Amino acid sequence: MNHDDMTTPWRKSSYSNSQANCVEVARTGSGKVAVRDSRNPGGGALSFSQDEWQAFAMKVRTIAAQS
């Protein structure tokens, strides 16, 4: 993925925790959600469709609520 394709600035995800396990998210020009490791921003990023990202976020919320 080309980092120049980002249409929004990278921001720390609200799902990151305080123990340095942080991810950053941004929107791409094609409407996808890009995700990268905040400790290694040059190491690449993954991109997800809106539906994939929402399914992932819902699973995180479900798991968090169970713990």
N, CA, C, O and CB atoms as a CASP TS submission, in Angstrom:
PFRMAT TS
TARGET T0000
AUTHOR 0000-0000-0000
METHOD Language model
MODEL 1
PARENT N/A
ATOM      1  N   MET     1       0.838  -1.163   0.000  1.00  0.00           N
ATOM      2  CA  MET     1       0.000   0.000   0.000  1.00  0.00           C
ATOM      3  C   MET     1       0.889   1.234   0.000  1.00  0.00           C
ATOM      4  O   MET     1       1.913   1.285   0.681  1.00  0.00           O
ATOM      5  CB  MET     1      -0.957  -0.006   1.205  1.00  0.00           C
ATOM      6  N   ASN     2       0.483   2.201  -0.761  1.00  0.00           N
ATOM      7  CA  ASN     2       1.217   3.452  -0.844  1.00  0.00           C
ATOM      8  C   ASN     2       0.708   4.406   0.234  1.00  0.00           C
ATOM      9  O   ASN     2      -0.477   4.739   0.252  1.00  0.00           O
ATOM     10  CB  ASN     2       1.075   4.083  -2.254  1.00  0.00           C
ATOM     11  N   HIS     3       1.576   4.843   1.120  1.00  0.00           N
ATOM     12  CA  HIS     3       1.174   5.746   2.202  1.00  0.00           C
ATOM     13  C   HIS     3       0.679   7.079   1.658  1.00  0.00           C
ATOM     14  O   HIS     3      -0.011   7.808   2.370  1.00  0.00           O
ATOM     15  CB  HIS     3       2.341   5.978   3.163  1.00  0.00           C
ATOM     16  N   ASP     4       1.011   7.415   0.420  1.00  0.00           N
ATOM     17  CA  ASP     4       0.519   8.651  -0.183  1.00  0.00           C
ATOM     18  C   ASP     4      -0.966   8.565  -0.513  1.00  0.00           C
ATOM     19  O   ASP     4      -1.596   9.579  -0.815  1.00  0.00           O
ATOM     20  CB  ASP     4       1.311   8.972  -1.441  1.00  0.00           C
ATOM     21  N   ASP     5      -1.529   7.355  -0.456  1.00  0.00           N
ATOM     22  CA  ASP     5      -2.940   7.137  -0.767  1.00  0.00           C
ATOM     23  C   ASP     5      -3.846   7.526   0.402  1.00  0.00           C
ATOM     24  O   ASP     5      -5.067   7.506   0.251  1.00  0.00           O
ATOM     25  CB  ASP     5      -3.174   5.678  -1.142  1.00  0.00           C
ATOM     26  N   MET     6      -3.289   7.877   1.553  1.00  0.00           N
ATOM     27  CA  MET     6      -4.093   8.196   2.719  1.00  0.00           C
ATOM     28  C   MET     6      -4.808   9.531   2.510  1.00  0.00           C
ATOM     29  O   MET     6      -4.197  10.517   2.097  1.00  0.00           O
ATOM     30  CB  MET     6      -3.217   8.240   3.987  1.00  0.00           C
ATOM     31  N   THR     7      -6.096   9.549   2.796  1.00  0.00           N
ATOM     32  CA  THR     7      -6.862  10.794   2.666  1.00  0.00           C
ATOM     33  C   THR     7      -7.078  11.462   4.010  1.00  0.00           C
ATOM     34  O   THR     7      -7.508  12.614   4.069  1.00  0.00           O
ATOM     35  CB  THR     7      -8.205  10.523   2.007  1.00  0.00           C
ATOM     36  N   THR     8      -6.783  10.748   5.096  1.00  0.00           N
ATOM     37  CA  THR     8      -6.859  11.330   6.433  1.00  0.00           C
ATOM     38  C   THR     8      -5.527  11.078   7.128  1.00  0.00           C
ATOM     39  O   THR     8      -4.819  10.131   6.783  1.00  0.00           O
ATOM     40  CB  THR     8      -8.055  10.728   7.258  1.00  0.00           C
ATOM     41  N   PRO     9      -5.178  11.912   8.100  1.00  0.00           N
ATOM     42  CA  PRO     9      -3.930  11.676   8.836  1.00  0.00           C
ATOM     43  C   PRO     9      -4.015  10.389   9.654  1.00  0.00           C
ATOM     44  O   PRO     9      -5.097   9.975  10.071  1.00  0.00           O
ATOM     45  CB  PRO     9      -3.614  12.868   9.758  1.00  0.00           C
ATOM     46  N   TRP    10      -2.868   9.771   9.875  1.00  0.00           N
ATOM     47  CA  TRP    10      -2.834   8.608  10.762  1.00  0.00           C
ATOM     48  C   TRP    10      -3.205   9.072  12.167  1.00  0.00           C
ATOM     49  O   TRP    10      -2.771  10.135  12.609  1.00  0.00           O
ATOM     50  CB  TRP    10      -1.423   7.916  10.748  1.00  0.00           C
ATOM     51  N   ARG    11      -4.006   8.275  12.863  1.00  0.00           N
ATOM     52  CA  ARG    11      -4.351   8.570  14.254  1.00  0.00           C
ATOM     53  C   ARG    11      -4.308   7.283  15.058  1.00  0.00           C
ATOM     54  O   ARG    11      -4.538   6.196  14.528  1.00  0.00           O
ATOM     55  CB  ARG    11      -5.752   9.236  14.358  1.00  0.00           C
ATOM     56  N   LYS    12      -4.012   7.416  16.338  1.00  0.00           N
ATOM     57  CA  LYS    12      -3.969   6.233  17.201  1.00  0.00           C
ATOM     58  C   LYS    12      -5.382   5.703  17.364  1.00  0.00           C
ATOM     59  O   LYS    12      -6.307   6.464  17.647  1.00  0.00           O
ATOM     60  CB  LYS    12      -3.335   6.561  18.590  1.00  0.00           C
ATOM     61  N   SER    13      -5.547   4.422  17.189  1.00  0.00           N
ATOM     62  CA  SER    13      -6.857   3.791  17.319  1.00  0.00           C
ATOM     63  C   SER    13      -7.340   3.857  18.756  1.00  0.00           C
ATOM     64  O   SER    13      -6.553   3.734  19.694  1.00  0.00           O
ATOM     65  CB  SER    13      -6.807   2.338  16.843  1.00  0.00           C
ATOM     66  N   SER    14      -8.635   4.051  18.918  1.00  0.00           N
ATOM     67  CA  SER    14      -9.204   4.065  20.265  1.00  0.00           C
ATOM     68  C   SER    14      -9.152   2.684  20.899  1.00  0.00           C
ATOM     69  O   SER    14      -9.387   2.548  22.100  1.00  0.00           O
ATOM     70  CB  SER    14     -10.645   4.568  20.229  1.00  0.00           C
ATOM     71  N   TYR    15      -8.847   1.654  20.108  1.00  0.00           N
ATOM     72  CA  TYR    15      -8.742   0.287  20.631  1.00  0.00           C
ATOM     73  C   TYR    15      -7.342  -0.026  21.137  1.00  0.00           C
ATOM     74  O   TYR    15      -7.122  -1.108  21.683  1.00  0.00           O
ATOM     75  CB  TYR    15      -9.131  -0.716  19.556  1.00  0.00           C
ATOM     76  N   SER    16      -6.395   0.882  20.975  1.00  0.00           N
ATOM     77  CA  SER    16      -5.037   0.655  21.472  1.00  0.00           C
ATOM     78  C   SER    16      -5.038   0.719  22.986  1.00  0.00           C
ATOM     79  O   SER    16      -5.877   1.385  23.593  1.00  0.00           O
ATOM     80  CB  SER    16      -4.047   1.690  20.885  1.00  0.00           C
ATOM     81  N   ASN    17      -4.088   0.019  23.589  1.00  0.00           N
ATOM     82  CA  ASN    17      -4.025   0.053  25.050  1.00  0.00           C
ATOM     83  C   ASN    17      -2.819   0.859  25.514  1.00  0.00           C
ATOM     84  O   ASN    17      -2.013   1.311  24.701  1.00  0.00           O
ATOM     85  CB  ASN    17      -3.965  -1.372  25.624  1.00  0.00           C
ATOM     86  N   SER    18      -2.702   1.031  26.809  1.00  0.00           N
ATOM     87  CA  SER    18      -1.639   1.858  27.377  1.00  0.00           C
ATOM     88  C   SER    18      -0.324   1.107  27.552  1.00  0.00           C
ATOM     89  O   SER    18       0.633   1.667  28.086  1.00  0.00           O
ATOM     90  CB  SER    18      -2.079   2.408  28.704  1.00  0.00           C
ATOM     91  N   GLN    19      -0.257  -0.144  27.115  1.00  0.00           N
ATOM     92  CA  GLN    19       0.953  -0.950  27.302  1.00  0.00           C
ATOM     93  C   GLN    19       1.790  -0.997  26.029  1.00  0.00           C
ATOM     94  O   GLN    19       2.486  -1.980  25.774  1.00  0.00           O
ATOM     95  CB  GLN    19       0.585  -2.371  27.736  1.00  0.00           C
ATOM     96  N   ALA    20       1.720   0.066  25.232  1.00  0.00           N
ATOM     97  CA  ALA    20       2.516   0.222  24.014  1.00  0.00           C
ATOM     98  C   ALA    20       2.085  -0.708  22.884  1.00  0.00           C
ATOM     99  O   ALA    20       2.796  -0.828  21.886  1.00  0.00           O
ATOM    100  CB  ALA    20       3.963  -0.016  24.325  1.00  0.00           C
ATOM    101  N   ASN    21       0.938  -1.367  23.022  1.00  0.00           N
ATOM    102  CA  ASN    21       0.386  -2.166  21.930  1.00  0.00           C
ATOM    103  C   ASN    21      -0.554  -1.270  21.140  1.00  0.00           C
ATOM    104  O   ASN    21      -1.774  -1.340  21.293  1.00  0.00           O
ATOM    105  CB  ASN    21      -0.357  -3.449  22.463  1.00  0.00           C
ATOM    106  N   CYS    22       0.026  -0.431  20.297  1.00  0.00           N
ATOM    107  CA  CYS    22      -0.745   0.607  19.633  1.00  0.00           C
ATOM    108  C   CYS    22      -0.780   0.409  18.124  1.00  0.00           C
ATOM    109  O   CYS    22       0.210   0.023  17.502  1.00  0.00           O
ATOM    110  CB  CYS    22      -0.173   1.969  19.962  1.00  0.00           C
ATOM    111  N   VAL    23      -1.928   0.680  17.566  1.00  0.00           N
ATOM    112  CA  VAL    23      -2.052   0.721  16.117  1.00  0.00           C
ATOM    113  C   VAL    23      -2.561   2.097  15.735  1.00  0.00           C
ATOM    114  O   VAL    23      -3.216   2.779  16.523  1.00  0.00           O
ATOM    115  CB  VAL    23      -2.999  -0.401  15.588  1.00  0.00           C
ATOM    116  N   GLU    24      -2.249   2.486  14.518  1.00  0.00           N
ATOM    117  CA  GLU    24      -2.755   3.729  13.960  1.00  0.00           C
ATOM    118  C   GLU    24      -3.639   3.388  12.777  1.00  0.00           C
ATOM    119  O   GLU    24      -3.401   2.405  12.076  1.00  0.00           O
ATOM    120  CB  GLU    24      -1.596   4.680  13.543  1.00  0.00           C
ATOM    121  N   VAL    25      -4.644   4.193  12.559  1.00  0.00           N
ATOM    122  CA  VAL    25      -5.571   3.980  11.454  1.00  0.00           C
ATOM    123  C   VAL    25      -5.676   5.236  10.609  1.00  0.00           C
ATOM    124  O   VAL    25      -5.470   6.348  11.095  1.00  0.00           O
ATOM    125  CB  VAL    25      -6.953   3.569  11.975  1.00  0.00           C
ATOM    126  N   ALA    26      -6.001   5.044   9.333  1.00  0.00           N
ATOM    127  CA  ALA    26      -6.225   6.150   8.403  1.00  0.00           C
ATOM    128  C   ALA    26      -7.162   5.662   7.308  1.00  0.00           C
ATOM    129  O   ALA    26      -7.319   4.458   7.110  1.00  0.00           O
ATOM    130  CB  ALA    26      -4.877   6.676   7.800  1.00  0.00           C
ATOM    131  N   ARG    27      -7.771   6.576   6.614  1.00  0.00           N
ATOM    132  CA  ARG    27      -8.615   6.250   5.462  1.00  0.00           C
ATOM    133  C   ARG    27      -7.779   6.367   4.192  1.00  0.00           C
ATOM    134  O   ARG    27      -6.896   7.219   4.085  1.00  0.00           O
ATOM    135  CB  ARG    27      -9.865   7.187   5.393  1.00  0.00           C
ATOM    136  N   THR    28      -8.078   5.489   3.231  1.00  0.00           N
ATOM    137  CA  THR    28      -7.386   5.550   1.944  1.00  0.00           C
ATOM    138  C   THR    28      -8.279   6.247   0.920  1.00  0.00           C
ATOM    139  O   THR    28      -9.470   6.454   1.152  1.00  0.00           O
ATOM    140  CB  THR    28      -6.997   4.126   1.455  1.00  0.00           C
ATOM    141  N   GLY    29      -7.694   6.596  -0.193  1.00  0.00           N
ATOM    142  CA  GLY    29      -8.443   7.233  -1.261  1.00  0.00           C
ATOM    143  C   GLY    29      -9.556   6.362  -1.802  1.00  0.00           C
ATOM    144  O   GLY    29     -10.539   6.874  -2.338  1.00  0.00           O
ATOM    145  N   SER    30      -9.418   5.055  -1.669  1.00  0.00           N
ATOM    146  CA  SER    30     -10.442   4.129  -2.160  1.00  0.00           C
ATOM    147  C   SER    30     -11.493   3.804  -1.098  1.00  0.00           C
ATOM    148  O   SER    30     -12.357   2.957  -1.325  1.00  0.00           O
ATOM    149  CB  SER    30      -9.791   2.844  -2.640  1.00  0.00           C
ATOM    150  N   GLY    31     -11.425   4.477   0.071  1.00  0.00           N
ATOM    151  CA  GLY    31     -12.427   4.272   1.115  1.00  0.00           C
ATOM    152  C   GLY    31     -12.128   3.161   2.090  1.00  0.00           C
ATOM    153  O   GLY    31     -12.958   2.851   2.944  1.00  0.00           O
ATOM    154  N   LYS    32     -10.961   2.553   1.983  1.00  0.00           N
ATOM    155  CA  LYS    32     -10.595   1.482   2.919  1.00  0.00           C
ATOM    156  C   LYS    32     -10.022   2.067   4.199  1.00  0.00           C
ATOM    157  O   LYS    32      -9.695   3.251   4.269  1.00  0.00           O
ATOM    158  CB  LYS    32      -9.580   0.519   2.276  1.00  0.00           C
ATOM    159  N   VAL    33      -9.908   1.219   5.205  1.00  0.00           N
ATOM    160  CA  VAL    33      -9.281   1.595   6.473  1.00  0.00           C
ATOM    161  C   VAL    33      -7.896   0.958   6.491  1.00  0.00           C
ATOM    162  O   VAL    33      -7.764  -0.260   6.369  1.00  0.00           O
ATOM    163  CB  VAL    33     -10.149   1.135   7.720  1.00  0.00           C
ATOM    164  N   ALA    34      -6.871   1.782   6.642  1.00  0.00           N
ATOM    165  CA  ALA    34      -5.493   1.289   6.715  1.00  0.00           C
ATOM    166  C   ALA    34      -5.078   1.226   8.178  1.00  0.00           C
ATOM    167  O   ALA    34      -5.451   2.084   8.978  1.00  0.00           O
ATOM    168  CB  ALA    34      -4.518   2.200   5.898  1.00  0.00           C
ATOM    169  N   VAL    35      -4.300   0.200   8.521  1.00  0.00           N
ATOM    170  CA  VAL    35      -3.860  -0.025   9.899  1.00  0.00           C
ATOM    171  C   VAL    35      -2.366  -0.298   9.890  1.00  0.00           C
ATOM    172  O   VAL    35      -1.875  -1.069   9.066  1.00  0.00           O
ATOM    173  CB  VAL    35      -4.639  -1.207  10.560  1.00  0.00           C
ATOM    174  N   ARG    36      -1.640   0.337  10.812  1.00  0.00           N
ATOM    175  CA  ARG    36      -0.196   0.090  10.933  1.00  0.00           C
ATOM    176  C   ARG    36       0.209   0.089  12.399  1.00  0.00           C
ATOM    177  O   ARG    36      -0.517   0.581  13.262  1.00  0.00           O
ATOM    178  CB  ARG    36       0.615   1.156  10.151  1.00  0.00           C
ATOM    179  N   ASP    37       1.374  -0.471  12.659  1.00  0.00           N
ATOM    180  CA  ASP    37       1.957  -0.501  14.003  1.00  0.00           C
ATOM    181  C   ASP    37       2.561   0.866  14.277  1.00  0.00           C
ATOM    182  O   ASP    37       3.420   1.322  13.523  1.00  0.00           O
ATOM    183  CB  ASP    37       3.036  -1.638  14.145  1.00  0.00           C
ATOM    184  N   SER    38       2.128   1.522  15.341  1.00  0.00           N
ATOM    185  CA  SER    38       2.629   2.869  15.634  1.00  0.00           C
ATOM    186  C   SER    38       4.106   2.873  16.009  1.00  0.00           C
ATOM    187  O   SER    38       4.771   3.901  15.885  1.00  0.00           O
ATOM    188  CB  SER    38       1.821   3.489  16.754  1.00  0.00           C
ATOM    189  N   ARG    39       4.625   1.736  16.465  1.00  0.00           N
ATOM    190  CA  ARG    39       6.052   1.668  16.811  1.00  0.00           C
ATOM    191  C   ARG    39       6.929   1.439  15.588  1.00  0.00           C
ATOM    192  O   ARG    39       8.149   1.586  15.662  1.00  0.00           O
ATOM    193  CB  ARG    39       6.293   0.561  17.824  1.00  0.00           C
ATOM    194  N   ASN    40       6.314   1.077  14.458  1.00  0.00           N
ATOM    195  CA  ASN    40       7.067   0.827  13.230  1.00  0.00           C
ATOM    196  C   ASN    40       6.265   1.368  12.036  1.00  0.00           C
ATOM    197  O   ASN    40       5.831   0.593  11.183  1.00  0.00           O
ATOM    198  CB  ASN    40       7.366  -0.706  13.059  1.00  0.00           C
ATOM    199  N   PRO    41       6.068   2.684  11.973  1.00  0.00           N
ATOM    200  CA  PRO    41       5.203   3.262  10.949  1.00  0.00           C
ATOM    201  C   PRO    41       5.692   3.045   9.521  1.00  0.00           C
ATOM    202  O   PRO    41       4.888   3.080   8.588  1.00  0.00           O
ATOM    203  CB  PRO    41       5.058   4.718  11.196  1.00  0.00           C
ATOM    204  N   GLY    42       6.962   2.828   9.333  1.00  0.00           N
ATOM    205  CA  GLY    42       7.490   2.591   7.997  1.00  0.00           C
ATOM    206  C   GLY    42       7.467   1.132   7.593  1.00  0.00           C
ATOM    207  O   GLY    42       7.869   0.789   6.481  1.00  0.00           O
ATOM    208  N   GLY    43       6.999   0.267   8.484  1.00  0.00           N
ATOM    209  CA  GLY    43       7.045  -1.166   8.250  1.00  0.00           C
ATOM    210  C   GLY    43       5.897  -1.731   7.445  1.00  0.00           C
ATOM    211  O   GLY    43       5.788  -2.950   7.310  1.00  0.00           O
ATOM    212  N   GLY    44       5.056  -0.904   6.919  1.00  0.00           N
ATOM    213  CA  GLY    44       3.941  -1.389   6.113  1.00  0.00           C
ATOM    214  C   GLY    44       2.616  -1.227   6.838  1.00  0.00           C
ATOM    215  O   GLY    44       2.565  -0.909   8.026  1.00  0.00           O
ATOM    216  N   ALA    45       1.563  -1.452   6.100  1.00  0.00           N
ATOM    217  CA  ALA    45       0.219  -1.311   6.645  1.00  0.00           C
ATOM    218  C   ALA    45      -0.695  -2.340   5.992  1.00  0.00           C
ATOM    219  O   ALA    45      -0.432  -2.829   4.893  1.00  0.00           O
ATOM    220  CB  ALA    45      -0.323   0.126   6.427  1.00  0.00           C
ATOM    221  N   LEU    46      -1.753  -2.645   6.684  1.00  0.00           N
ATOM    222  CA  LEU    46      -2.795  -3.519   6.151  1.00  0.00           C
ATOM    223  C   LEU    46      -3.992  -2.648   5.799  1.00  0.00           C
ATOM    224  O   LEU    46      -4.206  -1.614   6.431  1.00  0.00           O
ATOM    225  CB  LEU    46      -3.188  -4.644   7.177  1.00  0.00           C
ATOM    226  N   SER    47      -4.772  -3.045   4.809  1.00  0.00           N
ATOM    227  CA  SER    47      -5.981  -2.292   4.498  1.00  0.00           C
ATOM    228  C   SER    47      -7.189  -3.221   4.526  1.00  0.00           C
ATOM    229  O   SER    47      -7.108  -4.390   4.148  1.00  0.00           O
ATOM    230  CB  SER    47      -5.859  -1.601   3.123  1.00  0.00           C
ATOM    231  N   PHE    48      -8.301  -2.674   4.980  1.00  0.00           N
ATOM    232  CA  PHE    48      -9.538  -3.416   5.140  1.00  0.00           C
ATOM    233  C   PHE    48     -10.692  -2.628   4.543  1.00  0.00           C
ATOM    234  O   PHE    48     -10.693  -1.397   4.571  1.00  0.00           O
ATOM    235  CB  PHE    48      -9.801  -3.725   6.622  1.00  0.00           C
ATOM    236  N   SER    49     -11.676  -3.342   4.000  1.00  0.00           N
ATOM    237  CA  SER    49     -12.893  -2.676   3.557  1.00  0.00           C
ATOM    238  C   SER    49     -13.641  -2.179   4.795  1.00  0.00           C
ATOM    239  O   SER    49     -13.340  -2.594   5.914  1.00  0.00           O
ATOM    240  CB  SER    49     -13.787  -3.637   2.699  1.00  0.00           C
ATOM    241  N   GLN    50     -14.607  -1.299   4.593  1.00  0.00           N
ATOM    242  CA  GLN    50     -15.414  -0.805   5.712  1.00  0.00           C
ATOM    243  C   GLN    50     -16.096  -1.962   6.443  1.00  0.00           C
ATOM    244  O   GLN    50     -16.117  -1.994   7.673  1.00  0.00           O
ATOM    245  CB  GLN    50     -16.469   0.200   5.212  1.00  0.00           C
ATOM    246  N   ASP    51     -16.651  -2.907   5.688  1.00  0.00           N
ATOM    247  CA  ASP    51     -17.334  -4.052   6.310  1.00  0.00           C
ATOM    248  C   ASP    51     -16.375  -4.913   7.117  1.00  0.00           C
ATOM    249  O   ASP    51     -16.710  -5.355   8.216  1.00  0.00           O
ATOM    250  CB  ASP    51     -18.013  -4.906   5.244  1.00  0.00           C
ATOM    251  N   GLU    52     -15.183  -5.154   6.577  1.00  0.00           N
ATOM    252  CA  GLU    52     -14.184  -5.954   7.302  1.00  0.00           C
ATOM    253  C   GLU    52     -13.765  -5.254   8.587  1.00  0.00           C
ATOM    254  O   GLU    52     -13.640  -5.893   9.632  1.00  0.00           O
ATOM    255  CB  GLU    52     -12.949  -6.217   6.417  1.00  0.00           C
ATOM    256  N   TRP    53     -13.546  -3.942   8.515  1.00  0.00           N
ATOM    257  CA  TRP    53     -13.112  -3.181   9.687  1.00  0.00           C
ATOM    258  C   TRP    53     -14.209  -3.178  10.756  1.00  0.00           C
ATOM    259  O   TRP    53     -13.918  -3.355  11.939  1.00  0.00           O
ATOM    260  CB  TRP    53     -12.745  -1.731   9.287  1.00  0.00           C
ATOM    261  N   GLN    54     -15.456  -2.981  10.352  1.00  0.00           N
ATOM    262  CA  GLN    54     -16.555  -2.971  11.312  1.00  0.00           C
ATOM    263  C   GLN    54     -16.727  -4.333  11.978  1.00  0.00           C
ATOM    264  O   GLN    54     -17.009  -4.404  13.174  1.00  0.00           O
ATOM    265  CB  GLN    54     -17.852  -2.558  10.624  1.00  0.00           C
ATOM    266  N   ALA    55     -16.562  -5.412  11.218  1.00  0.00           N
ATOM    267  CA  ALA    55     -16.654  -6.760  11.796  1.00  0.00           C
ATOM    268  C   ALA    55     -15.535  -6.985  12.808  1.00  0.00           C
ATOM    269  O   ALA    55     -15.765  -7.555  13.874  1.00  0.00           O
ATOM    270  CB  ALA    55     -16.592  -7.835  10.687  1.00  0.00           C
ATOM    271  N   PHE    56     -14.332  -6.540  12.477  1.00  0.00           N
ATOM    272  CA  PHE    56     -13.198  -6.662  13.393  1.00  0.00           C
ATOM    273  C   PHE    56     -13.455  -5.873  14.677  1.00  0.00           C
ATOM    274  O   PHE    56     -13.258  -6.387  15.778  1.00  0.00           O
ATOM    275  CB  PHE    56     -11.902  -6.172  12.715  1.00  0.00           C
ATOM    276  N   ALA    57     -13.896  -4.622  14.529  1.00  0.00           N
ATOM    277  CA  ALA    57     -14.140  -3.775  15.695  1.00  0.00           C
ATOM    278  C   ALA    57     -15.230  -4.372  16.588  1.00  0.00           C
ATOM    279  O   ALA    57     -15.124  -4.317  17.814  1.00  0.00           O
ATOM    280  CB  ALA    57     -14.536  -2.357  15.251  1.00  0.00           C
ATOM    281  N   MET    58     -16.265  -4.936  15.988  1.00  0.00           N
ATOM    282  CA  MET    58     -17.333  -5.564  16.763  1.00  0.00           C
ATOM    283  C   MET    58     -16.793  -6.759  17.549  1.00  0.00           C
ATOM    284  O   MET    58     -17.165  -6.955  18.706  1.00  0.00           O
ATOM    285  CB  MET    58     -18.484  -6.007  15.837  1.00  0.00           C
ATOM    286  N   LYS    59     -15.930  -7.548  16.941  1.00  0.00           N
ATOM    287  CA  LYS    59     -15.335  -8.697  17.623  1.00  0.00           C
ATOM    288  C   LYS    59     -14.472  -8.239  18.803  1.00  0.00           C
ATOM    289  O   LYS    59     -14.494  -8.857  19.868  1.00  0.00           O
ATOM    290  CB  LYS    59     -14.490  -9.531  16.636  1.00  0.00           C
ATOM    291  N   VAL    60     -13.717  -7.160  18.612  1.00  0.00           N
ATOM    292  CA  VAL    60     -12.894  -6.614  19.700  1.00  0.00           C
ATOM    293  C   VAL    60     -13.787  -6.185  20.850  1.00  0.00           C
ATOM    294  O   VAL    60     -13.490  -6.480  22.008  1.00  0.00           O
ATOM    295  CB  VAL    60     -12.039  -5.419  19.206  1.00  0.00           C
ATOM    296  N   ARG    61     -14.871  -5.497  20.548  1.00  0.00           N
ATOM    297  CA  ARG    61     -15.801  -5.048  21.608  1.00  0.00           C
ATOM    298  C   ARG    61     -16.399  -6.251  22.343  1.00  0.00           C
ATOM    299  O   ARG    61     -16.515  -6.232  23.568  1.00  0.00           O
ATOM    300  CB  ARG    61     -16.941  -4.171  21.005  1.00  0.00           C
ATOM    301  N   THR    62     -16.773  -7.281  21.610  1.00  0.00           N
ATOM    302  CA  THR    62     -17.365  -8.477  22.210  1.00  0.00           C
ATOM    303  C   THR    62     -16.382  -9.148  23.154  1.00  0.00           C
ATOM    304  O   THR    62     -16.741  -9.508  24.276  1.00  0.00           O
ATOM    305  CB  THR    62     -17.810  -9.464  21.125  1.00  0.00           C
ATOM    306  N   ILE    63     -15.162  -9.314  22.713  1.00  0.00           N
ATOM    307  CA  ILE    63     -14.134  -9.956  23.541  1.00  0.00           C
ATOM    308  C   ILE    63     -13.837  -9.104  24.772  1.00  0.00           C
ATOM    309  O   ILE    63     -13.689  -9.637  25.872  1.00  0.00           O
ATOM    310  CB  ILE    63     -12.839 -10.186  22.724  1.00  0.00           C
ATOM    311  N   ALA    64     -13.749  -7.791  24.597  1.00  0.00           N
ATOM    312  CA  ALA    64     -13.466  -6.886  25.719  1.00  0.00           C
ATOM    313  C   ALA    64     -14.591  -6.955  26.754  1.00  0.00           C
ATOM    314  O   ALA    64     -14.332  -6.916  27.957  1.00  0.00           O
ATOM    315  CB  ALA    64     -13.288  -5.428  25.214  1.00  0.00           C
ATOM    316  N   ALA    65     -15.817  -7.057  26.297  1.00  0.00           N
ATOM    317  CA  ALA    65     -16.954  -7.108  27.216  1.00  0.00           C
ATOM    318  C   ALA    65     -16.989  -8.421  28.009  1.00  0.00           C
ATOM    319  O   ALA    65     -17.536  -8.468  29.111  1.00  0.00           O
ATOM    320  CB  ALA    65     -18.261  -6.934  26.440  1.00  0.00           C
ATOM    321  N   GLN    66     -16.414  -9.465  27.457  1.00  0.00           N
ATOM    322  CA  GLN    66     -16.403 -10.764  28.125  1.00  0.00           C
ATOM    323  C   GLN    66     -15.277 -10.885  29.151  1.00  0.00           C
ATOM    324  O   GLN    66     -15.287 -11.804  29.970  1.00  0.00           O
ATOM    325  CB  GLN    66     -16.276 -11.868  27.097  1.00  0.00           C
ATOM    326  N   SER    67     -14.324  -9.982  29.117  1.00  0.00           N
ATOM    327  CA  SER    67     -13.198 -10.111  30.051  1.00  0.00           C
ATOM    328  C   SER    67     -13.326  -9.212  31.246  1.00  0.00           C
ATOM    329  O   SER    67     -12.455  -9.213  32.115  1.00  0.00           O
ATOM    330  CB  SER    67     -11.910  -9.817  29.357  1.00  0.00           C
TER
END
